[in-house]
Amino acid sequence: MSSTGDKVKGMANEAVGNVKQGVGKATDNDKLKAEGEVQEKKGEAQQAVGKAKDAVKKGVDKA
């Protein structure tokens, strides 16, 4: 997957995770809140992968 694709999927997962957390808190659903936290962390990791790919590409382009 491209760095942009990783970053976009990461942002989407983060957003969905935040929504799940909010709904979980509002409905007092600990399972949904936990799922949201996991999904948000997954999104953050995906974005980090995308940023790392960008950094590597920029380093290769400069060489």
C-alpha positions, 0 to 999 in steps of 0.5 A, a space after each residue: 500500500 502507498 504511504 498516502 493510502 496508509 495515512 488515509 486508512 489510519 485517519 479513517 480508523 482513528 475517526 471510527 475508533 473515536 466514534 466507537 469510544 464516544 458511543 461506548 461512553 454514552 451508552 456505558 458499553 465498556 466493550 464498545 469503548 475498548 474496541 474504539 480504543 484499539 481501533 484508534 491505536 491501529 489508526 495511529 500505527 497506520 499513519 506512522 507507517 505512512 509517514 515512515 514510508 514518506 521519509 524513506 522515499 524522500 531519503 531515497 530521492 535525495 540519494 
